């Protein structure tokens, strides 16, 4: 039995933030993503991205242009839930634009190494 692997540039898998009703950021001691309501930026294009990923049906997919683990998890649970990617990893590449790379996998990720 083989393992199918692919790579895909998701083109700006970013969030669009909007404050919840009655949330006052000045009353908070810090900025926390869980204190905000957010949705995935460009919903229609992300649906199309998810459709392409579903059609290739791979065990492990490496993604480029992912903003954060929170966004990756939201994308996975919202658009790819049927594929059951249980394991996730985001690798911070220290890009000032916050553009990172990520992995979604049906198999445990036991090790990761990156070279900048």
N, CA, C and O atoms as a GROMACS GRO file, in nm:
protein
  464
    1UNK      N    1   0.085  -0.119   0.000
    1UNK     CA    2   0.000   0.000   0.000
    1UNK      C    3   0.089   0.125   0.000
    1UNK      O    4   0.178   0.137   0.084
    2UNK      N    5   0.066   0.215  -0.092
    2UNK     CA    6   0.147   0.336  -0.102
    2UNK      C    7   0.082   0.454  -0.030
    2UNK      O    8  -0.032   0.448   0.016
    3UNK      N    9   0.160   0.559  -0.022
    3UNK     CA   10   0.113   0.685   0.037
    3UNK      C   11   0.116   0.789  -0.073
    3UNK      O   12   0.218   0.806  -0.141
    4UNK      N   13   0.006   0.858  -0.091
    4UNK     CA   14  -0.002   0.963  -0.193
    4UNK      C   15   0.029   1.098  -0.128
    4UNK      O   16  -0.030   1.134  -0.026
    5UNK      N   17   0.122   1.172  -0.189
    5UNK     CA   18   0.166   1.302  -0.138
    5UNK      C   19   0.153   1.405  -0.248
    5UNK      O   20   0.179   1.377  -0.365
    6UNK      N   21   0.111   1.526  -0.210
    6UNK     CA   22   0.100   1.636  -0.307
    6UNK      C   23   0.141   1.767  -0.240
    6UNK      O   24   0.150   1.775  -0.118
    7UNK      N   25   0.165   1.866  -0.321
    7UNK     CA   26   0.190   2.001  -0.273
    7UNK      C   27   0.096   2.095  -0.346
    7UNK      O   28   0.064   2.073  -0.463
    8UNK      N   29   0.053   2.200  -0.277
    8UNK     CA   30  -0.046   2.290  -0.336
    8UNK      C   31  -0.026   2.430  -0.280
    8UNK      O   32  -0.016   2.450  -0.159
    9UNK      N   33  -0.022   2.527  -0.369
    9UNK     CA   34  -0.014   2.667  -0.326
    9UNK      C   35  -0.158   2.716  -0.308
    9UNK      O   36  -0.232   2.731  -0.405
   10UNK      N   37  -0.196   2.740  -0.183
   10UNK     CA   38  -0.335   2.774  -0.152
   10UNK      C   39  -0.367   2.922  -0.174
   10UNK      O   40  -0.482   2.964  -0.157
   11UNK      N   41  -0.267   3.002  -0.212
   11UNK     CA   42  -0.286   3.143  -0.243
   11UNK      C   43  -0.360   3.219  -0.134
   11UNK      O   44  -0.481   3.238  -0.141
   12UNK      N   45  -0.284   3.261  -0.036
   12UNK     CA   46  -0.337   3.348   0.069
   12UNK      C   47  -0.443   3.283   0.156
   12UNK      O   48  -0.556   3.331   0.164
   13UNK      N   49  -0.407   3.175   0.220
   13UNK     CA   50  -0.498   3.114   0.318
   13UNK      C   51  -0.487   3.197   0.446
   13UNK      O   52  -0.423   3.158   0.543
   14UNK      N   53  -0.552   3.312   0.442
   14UNK     CA   54  -0.547   3.409   0.550
   14UNK      C   55  -0.687   3.429   0.607
   14UNK      O   56  -0.786   3.385   0.550
   15UNK      N   57  -0.691   3.497   0.721
   15UNK     CA   58  -0.818   3.529   0.785
   15UNK      C   59  -0.853   3.674   0.762
   15UNK      O   60  -0.767   3.759   0.739
   16UNK      N   61  -0.979   3.700   0.770
   16UNK     CA   62  -1.029   3.837   0.772
   16UNK      C   63  -1.090   3.854   0.911
   16UNK      O   64  -1.187   3.786   0.945
   17UNK      N   65  -1.034   3.943   0.990
   17UNK     CA   66  -1.078   3.961   1.127
   17UNK      C   67  -1.184   4.069   1.139
   17UNK      O   68  -1.180   4.170   1.068
   18UNK      N   69  -1.278   4.047   1.226
   18UNK     CA   70  -1.375   4.150   1.262
   18UNK      C   71  -1.405   4.130   1.410
   18UNK      O   72  -1.421   4.017   1.457
   19UNK      N   73  -1.411   4.237   1.483
   19UNK     CA   74  -1.433   4.225   1.626
   19UNK      C   75  -1.576   4.179   1.656
   19UNK      O   76  -1.671   4.218   1.588
   20UNK      N   77  -1.589   4.095   1.758
   20UNK     CA   78  -1.721   4.053   1.803
   20UNK      C   79  -1.797   4.173   1.857
   20UNK      O   80  -1.738   4.275   1.894
   21UNK      N   81  -1.927   4.159   1.860
   21UNK     CA   82  -2.008   4.266   1.920
   21UNK      C   83  -1.968   4.285   2.065
   21UNK      O   84  -1.944   4.189   2.138
   22UNK      N   85  -1.962   4.408   2.105
   22UNK     CA   86  -1.931   4.447   2.242
   22UNK      C   87  -1.789   4.410   2.287
   22UNK      O   88  -1.758   4.419   2.405
   23UNK      N   89  -1.704   4.368   2.195
   23UNK     CA   90  -1.566   4.340   2.231
   23UNK      C   91  -1.487   4.470   2.223
   23UNK      O   92  -1.489   4.539   2.121
   24UNK      N   93  -1.420   4.502   2.330
   24UNK     CA   94  -1.342   4.625   2.335
   24UNK      C   95  -1.195   4.588   2.352
   24UNK      O   96  -1.153   4.552   2.462
   25UNK      N   97  -1.116   4.597   2.245
   25UNK     CA   98  -0.975   4.557   2.256
   25UNK      C   99  -0.897   4.641   2.357
   25UNK      O  100  -0.796   4.595   2.409
   26UNK      N  101  -0.942   4.762   2.384
   26UNK     CA  102  -0.872   4.846   2.481
   26UNK      C  103  -0.892   4.798   2.624
   26UNK      O  104  -0.815   4.834   2.713
   27UNK      N  105  -0.995   4.715   2.648
   27UNK     CA  106  -1.019   4.660   2.781
   27UNK      C  107  -0.937   4.534   2.806
   27UNK      O  108  -0.934   4.483   2.918
   28UNK      N  109  -0.870   4.485   2.704
   28UNK     CA  110  -0.794   4.361   2.716
   28UNK      C  111  -0.648   4.391   2.742
   28UNK      O  112  -0.595   4.495   2.700
   29UNK      N  113  -0.583   4.299   2.811
   29UNK     CA  114  -0.440   4.316   2.837
   29UNK      C  115  -0.355   4.271   2.718
   29UNK      O  116  -0.234   4.293   2.717
   30UNK      N  117  -0.416   4.209   2.621
   30UNK     CA  118  -0.341   4.162   2.505
   30UNK      C  119  -0.432   4.127   2.390
   30UNK      O  120  -0.554   4.145   2.399
   31UNK      N  121  -0.376   4.078   2.286
   31UNK     CA  122  -0.448   4.044   2.164
   31UNK      C  123  -0.448   3.892   2.151
   31UNK      O  124  -0.342   3.831   2.139
   32UNK      N  125  -0.565   3.833   2.154
   32UNK     CA  126  -0.576   3.688   2.144
   32UNK      C  127  -0.673   3.654   2.032
   32UNK      O  128  -0.782   3.712   2.024
   33UNK      N  129  -0.635   3.560   1.947
   33UNK     CA  130  -0.720   3.523   1.834
   33UNK      C  131  -0.855   3.470   1.880
   33UNK      O  132  -0.955   3.490   1.810
   34UNK      N  133  -0.861   3.403   1.994
   34UNK     CA  134  -0.986   3.347   2.042
   34UNK      C  135  -1.085   3.454   2.087
   34UNK      O  136  -1.204   3.426   2.102
   35UNK      N  137  -1.038   3.576   2.108
   35UNK     CA  138  -1.126   3.686   2.146
   35UNK      C  139  -1.188   3.755   2.026
   35UNK      O  140  -1.265   3.850   2.042
   36UNK      N  141  -1.158   3.709   1.908
   36UNK     CA  142  -1.206   3.772   1.786
   36UNK      C  143  -1.293   3.676   1.706
   36UNK      O  144  -1.282   3.554   1.718
   37UNK      N  145  -1.380   3.734   1.627
   37UNK     CA  146  -1.452   3.655   1.528
   37UNK      C  147  -1.374   3.670   1.398
   37UNK      O  148  -1.332   3.780   1.364
   38UNK      N  149  -1.355   3.561   1.326
   38UNK     CA  150  -1.286   3.573   1.199
   38UNK      C  151  -1.341   3.472   1.100
   38UNK      O  152  -1.398   3.370   1.138
   39UNK      N  153  -1.324   3.504   0.975
   39UNK     CA  154  -1.362   3.412   0.869
   39UNK      C  155  -1.246   3.402   0.773
   39UNK      O  156  -1.157   3.487   0.773
   40UNK      N  157  -1.247   3.300   0.691
   40UNK     CA  158  -1.139   3.282   0.596
   40UNK      C  159  -1.156   3.380   0.482
   40UNK      O  160  -1.265   3.396   0.425
   41UNK      N  161  -1.047   3.446   0.449
   41UNK     CA  162  -1.044   3.549   0.346
   41UNK      C  163  -1.072   3.487   0.209
   41UNK      O  164  -1.014   3.384   0.175
   42UNK      N  165  -1.159   3.549   0.132
   42UNK     CA  166  -1.198   3.502  -0.002
   42UNK      C  167  -1.257   3.362   0.003
   42UNK      O  168  -1.199   3.267  -0.050
   43UNK      N  169  -1.371   3.351   0.066
   43UNK     CA  170  -1.438   3.222   0.085
   43UNK      C  171  -1.456   3.145  -0.045
   43UNK      O  172  -1.432   3.024  -0.049
   44UNK      N  173  -1.498   3.212  -0.151
   44UNK     CA  174  -1.523   3.142  -0.278
   44UNK      C  175  -1.398   3.076  -0.333
   44UNK      O  176  -1.402   2.963  -0.381
   45UNK      N  177  -1.285   3.147  -0.326
   45UNK     CA  178  -1.161   3.088  -0.378
   45UNK      C  179  -1.115   2.972  -0.290
   45UNK      O  180  -1.055   2.878  -0.341
   46UNK      N  181  -1.143   2.977  -0.162
   46UNK     CA  182  -1.103   2.867  -0.074
   46UNK      C  183  -1.190   2.743  -0.098
   46UNK      O  184  -1.143   2.630  -0.085
   47UNK      N  185  -1.315   2.765  -0.133
   47UNK     CA  186  -1.400   2.650  -0.171
   47UNK      C  187  -1.344   2.582  -0.296
   47UNK      O  188  -1.343   2.460  -0.306
   48UNK      N  189  -1.298   2.663  -0.390
   48UNK     CA  190  -1.239   2.609  -0.512
   48UNK      C  191  -1.108   2.535  -0.482
   48UNK      O  192  -1.082   2.430  -0.539
   49UNK      N  193  -1.027   2.591  -0.393
   49UNK     CA  194  -0.903   2.525  -0.350
   49UNK      C  195  -0.936   2.391  -0.285
   49UNK      O  196  -0.872   2.290  -0.314
   50UNK      N  197  -1.035   2.390  -0.197
   50UNK     CA  198  -1.074   2.266  -0.130
   50UNK      C  199  -1.123   2.162  -0.231
   50UNK      O  200  -1.094   2.043  -0.218
   51UNK      N  201  -1.197   2.207  -0.330
   51UNK     CA  202  -1.246   2.115  -0.433
   51UNK      C  203  -1.130   2.050  -0.506
   51UNK      O  204  -1.131   1.929  -0.532
   52UNK      N  205  -1.028   2.128  -0.540
   52UNK     CA  206  -0.911   2.073  -0.609
   52UNK      C  207  -0.839   1.971  -0.520
   52UNK      O  208  -0.798   1.865  -0.567
   53UNK      N  209  -0.824   2.003  -0.392
   53UNK     CA  210  -0.758   1.911  -0.299
   53UNK      C  211  -0.838   1.782  -0.286
   53UNK      O  212  -0.781   1.673  -0.284
   54UNK      N  213  -0.970   1.793  -0.279
   54UNK     CA  214  -1.054   1.673  -0.268
   54UNK      C  215  -1.043   1.584  -0.391
   54UNK      O  216  -1.046   1.462  -0.380
   55UNK      N  217  -1.029   1.645  -0.508
   55UNK     CA  218  -1.025   1.567  -0.631
   55UNK      C  219  -0.895   1.489  -0.648
   55UNK      O  220  -0.894   1.386  -0.715
   56UNK      N  221  -0.786   1.536  -0.589
   56UNK     CA  222  -0.661   1.461  -0.604
   56UNK      C  223  -0.649   1.353  -0.496
   56UNK      O  224  -0.570   1.260  -0.511
   57UNK      N  225  -0.727   1.364  -0.390
   57UNK     CA  226  -0.736   1.265  -0.283
   57UNK      C  227  -0.600   1.206  -0.245
   57UNK      O  228  -0.563   1.097  -0.288
   58UNK      N  229  -0.528   1.281  -0.164
   58UNK     CA  230  -0.396   1.238  -0.119
   58UNK      C  231  -0.395   1.214   0.031
   58UNK      O  232  -0.483   1.262   0.103
   59UNK      N  233  -0.295   1.140   0.078
   59UNK     CA  234  -0.280   1.112   0.220
   59UNK      C  235  -0.212   1.227   0.294
   59UNK      O  236  -0.243   1.255   0.410
   60UNK      N  237  -0.118   1.292   0.225
   60UNK     CA  238  -0.043   1.403   0.284
   60UNK      C  239  -0.038   1.515   0.182
   60UNK      O  240  -0.004   1.494   0.066
   61UNK      N  241  -0.073   1.635   0.226
   61UNK     CA  242  -0.065   1.750   0.136
   61UNK      C  243   0.013   1.862   0.204
   61UNK      O  244  -0.015   1.900   0.317
   62UNK      N  245   0.111   1.912   0.131
   62UNK     CA  246   0.193   2.023   0.178
   62UNK      C  247   0.138   2.151   0.114
   62UNK      O  248   0.113   2.155  -0.006
   63UNK      N  249   0.119   2.254   0.196
   63UNK     CA  250   0.054   2.376   0.150
   63UNK      C  251   0.147   2.497   0.166
   63UNK      O  252   0.221   2.507   0.263
   64UNK      N  253   0.141   2.586   0.070
   64UNK     CA  254   0.216   2.711   0.078
   64UNK      C  255   0.118   2.827   0.091
   64UNK      O  256   0.005   2.822   0.042
   65UNK      N  257   0.163   2.932   0.159
   65UNK     CA  258   0.088   3.055   0.183
   65UNK      C  259  -0.023   3.037   0.286
   65UNK      O  260  -0.138   3.076   0.264
   66UNK      N  261   0.013   2.978   0.399
   66UNK     CA  262  -0.080   2.960   0.511
   66UNK      C  263  -0.043   3.059   0.620
   66UNK      O  264   0.075   3.074   0.654
   67UNK      N  265  -0.142   3.127   0.675
   67UNK     CA  266  -0.116   3.231   0.775
   67UNK      C  267  -0.079   3.176   0.913
   67UNK      O  268   0.015   3.224   0.975
   68UNK      N  269  -0.153   3.075   0.961
   68UNK     CA  270  -0.131   3.028   1.098
   68UNK      C  271  -0.199   2.893   1.118
   68UNK      O  272  -0.275   2.846   1.033
   69UNK      N  273  -0.170   2.831   1.232
   69UNK     CA  274  -0.234   2.704   1.266
   69UNK      C  275  -0.385   2.722   1.281
   69UNK      O  276  -0.462   2.636   1.238
   70UNK      N  277  -0.427   2.832   1.340
   70UNK     CA  278  -0.571   2.857   1.358
   70UNK      C  279  -0.643   2.860   1.223
   70UNK      O  280  -0.751   2.804   1.209
   71UNK      N  281  -0.581   2.925   1.126
   71UNK     CA  282  -0.643   2.934   0.994
   71UNK      C  283  -0.639   2.798   0.924
   71UNK      O  284  -0.737   2.759   0.859
   72UNK      N  285  -0.528   2.725   0.937
   72UNK     CA  286  -0.520   2.592   0.879
   72UNK      C  287  -0.627   2.501   0.938
   72UNK      O  288  -0.694   2.428   0.864
   73UNK      N  289  -0.644   2.505   1.069
   73UNK     CA  290  -0.746   2.422   1.133
   73UNK      C  291  -0.887   2.461   1.088
   73UNK      O  292  -0.971   2.374   1.064
   74UNK      N  293  -0.912   2.590   1.075
   74UNK     CA  294  -1.043   2.635   1.027
   74UNK      C  295  -1.067   2.588   0.884
   74UNK      O  296  -1.176   2.540   0.853
   75UNK      N  297  -0.967   2.601   0.797
   75UNK     CA  298  -0.979   2.555   0.658
   75UNK      C  299  -1.003   2.405   0.654
   75UNK      O  300  -1.090   2.358   0.580
   76UNK      N  301  -0.928   2.330   0.732
   76UNK     CA  302  -0.941   2.185   0.735
   76UNK      C  303  -1.080   2.143   0.784
   76UNK      O  304  -1.144   2.058   0.723
   77UNK      N  305  -1.126   2.202   0.893
   77UNK     CA  306  -1.256   2.160   0.949
   77UNK      C  307  -1.374   2.212   0.867
   77UNK      O  308  -1.479   2.148   0.862
   78UNK      N  309  -1.359   2.326   0.804
   78UNK     CA  310  -1.470   2.384   0.728
   78UNK      C  311  -1.482   2.326   0.588
   78UNK      O  312  -1.592   2.296   0.542
   79UNK      N  313  -1.369   2.310   0.521
   79UNK     CA  314  -1.372   2.273   0.380
   79UNK      C  315  -1.325   2.130   0.349
   79UNK      O  316  -1.362   2.074   0.246
   80UNK      N  317  -1.244   2.072   0.437
   80UNK     CA  318  -1.186   1.941   0.407
   80UNK      C  319  -1.223   1.833   0.508
   80UNK      O  320  -1.157   1.729   0.513
   81UNK      N  321  -1.325   1.854   0.586
   81UNK     CA  322  -1.361   1.761   0.694
   81UNK      C  323  -1.380   1.618   0.643
   81UNK      O  324  -1.345   1.522   0.712
   82UNK      N  325  -1.434   1.603   0.525
   82UNK     CA  326  -1.460   1.468   0.472
   82UNK      C  327  -1.332   1.390   0.443
   82UNK      O  328  -1.334   1.268   0.434
   83UNK      N  329  -1.219   1.461   0.428
   83UNK     CA  330  -1.092   1.394   0.399
   83UNK      C  331  -1.021   1.342   0.524
   83UNK      O  332  -0.928   1.262   0.515
   84UNK      N  333  -1.064   1.388   0.639
   84UNK     CA  334  -1.013   1.340   0.768
   84UNK      C  335  -0.862   1.356   0.784
   84UNK      O  336  -0.791   1.261   0.817
   85UNK      N  337  -0.813   1.478   0.758
   85UNK     CA  338  -0.672   1.509   0.786
   85UNK      C  339  -0.661   1.536   0.935
   85UNK      O  340  -0.687   1.647   0.982
   86UNK      N  341  -0.622   1.434   1.008
   86UNK     CA  342  -0.617   1.441   1.154
   86UNK      C  343  -0.491   1.512   1.207
   86UNK      O  344  -0.492   1.566   1.317
   87UNK      N  345  -0.385   1.510   1.129
   87UNK     CA  346  -0.257   1.564   1.174
   87UNK      C  347  -0.222   1.690   1.094
   87UNK      O  348  -0.238   1.694   0.972
   88UNK      N  349  -0.175   1.791   1.167
   88UNK     CA  350  -0.147   1.920   1.104
   88UNK      C  351  -0.016   1.976   1.156
   88UNK      O  352   0.024   1.951   1.270
   89UNK      N  353   0.051   2.052   1.070
   89UNK     CA  354   0.176   2.116   1.109
   89UNK      C  355   0.189   2.246   1.030
   89UNK      O  356   0.166   2.248   0.909
   90UNK      N  357   0.226   2.352   1.097
   90UNK     CA  358   0.260   2.478   1.031
   90UNK      C  359   0.405   2.508   1.064
   90UNK      O  360   0.447   2.501   1.179
   91UNK      N  361   0.481   2.540   0.961
   91UNK     CA  362   0.622   2.572   0.978
   91UNK      C  363   0.640   2.721   0.952
   91UNK      O  364   0.616   2.770   0.842
   92UNK      N  365   0.682   2.791   1.055
   92UNK     CA  366   0.704   2.935   1.045
   92UNK      C  367   0.833   2.960   0.968
   92UNK      O  368   0.940   2.915   1.010
   93UNK      N  369   0.822   3.030   0.857
   93UNK     CA  370   0.943   3.057   0.780
   93UNK      C  371   0.997   3.197   0.805
   93UNK      O  372   1.084   3.245   0.732
   94UNK      N  373   0.946   3.262   0.908
   94UNK     CA  374   0.993   3.393   0.951
   94UNK      C  375   0.979   3.499   0.841
   94UNK      O  376   1.058   3.592   0.834
   95UNK      N  377   0.880   3.484   0.758
   95UNK     CA  378   0.849   3.583   0.655
   95UNK      C  379   0.776   3.699   0.721
   95UNK      O  380   0.682   3.676   0.797
   96UNK      N  381   0.816   3.820   0.694
   96UNK     CA  382   0.754   3.936   0.758
   96UNK      C  383   0.607   3.952   0.718
   96UNK      O  384   0.533   4.025   0.784
   97UNK      N  385   0.565   3.886   0.611
   97UNK     CA  386   0.425   3.893   0.568
   97UNK      C  387   0.340   3.785   0.635
   97UNK      O  388   0.220   3.777   0.610
   98UNK      N  389   0.400   3.703   0.720
   98UNK     CA  390   0.334   3.593   0.790
   98UNK      C  391   0.283   3.486   0.694
   98UNK      O  392   0.175   3.430   0.713
   99UNK      N  393   0.361   3.460   0.592
   99UNK     CA  394   0.326   3.355   0.497
   99UNK      C  395   0.410   3.232   0.531
   99UNK      O  396   0.533   3.235   0.520
  100UNK      N  397   0.344   3.125   0.573
  100UNK     CA  398   0.412   3.005   0.617
  100UNK      C  399   0.377   2.887   0.529
  100UNK      O  400   0.298   2.899   0.435
  101UNK      N  401   0.436   2.773   0.558
  101UNK     CA  402   0.403   2.649   0.490
  101UNK      C  403   0.340   2.554   0.592
  101UNK      O  404   0.359   2.568   0.712
  102UNK      N  405   0.265   2.458   0.541
  102UNK     CA  406   0.192   2.369   0.631
  102UNK      C  407   0.178   2.230   0.572
  102UNK      O  408   0.201   2.208   0.453
  103UNK      N  409   0.142   2.137   0.658
  103UNK     CA  410   0.116   1.999   0.616
  103UNK      C  411  -0.016   1.954   0.679
  103UNK      O  412  -0.041   1.977   0.797
  104UNK      N  413  -0.097   1.890   0.598
  104UNK     CA  414  -0.215   1.817   0.644
  104UNK      C  415  -0.190   1.670   0.613
  104UNK      O  416  -0.150   1.636   0.502
  105UNK      N  417  -0.213   1.584   0.711
  105UNK     CA  418  -0.178   1.443   0.692
  105UNK      C  419  -0.279   1.350   0.758
  105UNK      O  420  -0.337   1.381   0.862
  106UNK      N  421  -0.297   1.237   0.695
  106UNK     CA  422  -0.378   1.131   0.754
  106UNK      C  423  -0.292   1.039   0.840
  106UNK      O  424  -0.344   0.953   0.912
  107UNK      N  425  -0.162   1.058   0.833
  107UNK     CA  426  -0.066   0.977   0.909
  107UNK      C  427   0.004   1.066   1.011
  107UNK      O  428   0.023   1.185   0.985
  108UNK      N  429   0.043   1.012   1.125
  108UNK     CA  430   0.111   1.094   1.226
  108UNK      C  431   0.238   1.160   1.170
  108UNK      O  432   0.313   1.098   1.095
  109UNK      N  433   0.260   1.283   1.208
  109UNK     CA  434   0.382   1.354   1.174
  109UNK      C  435   0.475   1.335   1.294
  109UNK      O  436   0.454   1.395   1.400
  110UNK      N  437   0.575   1.253   1.277
  110UNK     CA  438   0.660   1.218   1.391
  110UNK      C  439   0.784   1.306   1.402
  110UNK      O  440   0.847   1.310   1.507
  111UNK      N  441   0.818   1.374   1.295
  111UNK     CA  442   0.937   1.459   1.298
  111UNK      C  443   0.928   1.562   1.187
  111UNK      O  444   0.870   1.536   1.081
  112UNK      N  445   0.985   1.676   1.211
  112UNK     CA  446   0.991   1.780   1.108
  112UNK      C  447   1.123   1.855   1.123
  112UNK      O  448   1.166   1.883   1.235
  113UNK      N  449   1.184   1.886   1.013
  113UNK     CA  450   1.309   1.962   1.015
  113UNK      C  451   1.305   2.062   0.900
  113UNK      O  452   1.262   2.030   0.789
  114UNK      N  453   1.349   2.180   0.928
  114UNK     CA  454   1.350   2.283   0.825
  114UNK      C  455   1.484   2.351   0.822
  114UNK      O  456   1.552   2.363   0.924
  115UNK      N  457   1.522   2.395   0.706
  115UNK     CA  458   1.646   2.471   0.688
  115UNK      C  459   1.609   2.603   0.625
  115UNK      O  460   1.552   2.608   0.516
  116UNK      N  461   1.642   2.710   0.694
  116UNK     CA  462   1.614   2.843   0.641
  116UNK      C  463   1.733   2.893   0.566
  116UNK      O  464   1.730   3.004   0.512
   0.00000   0.00000   0.00000
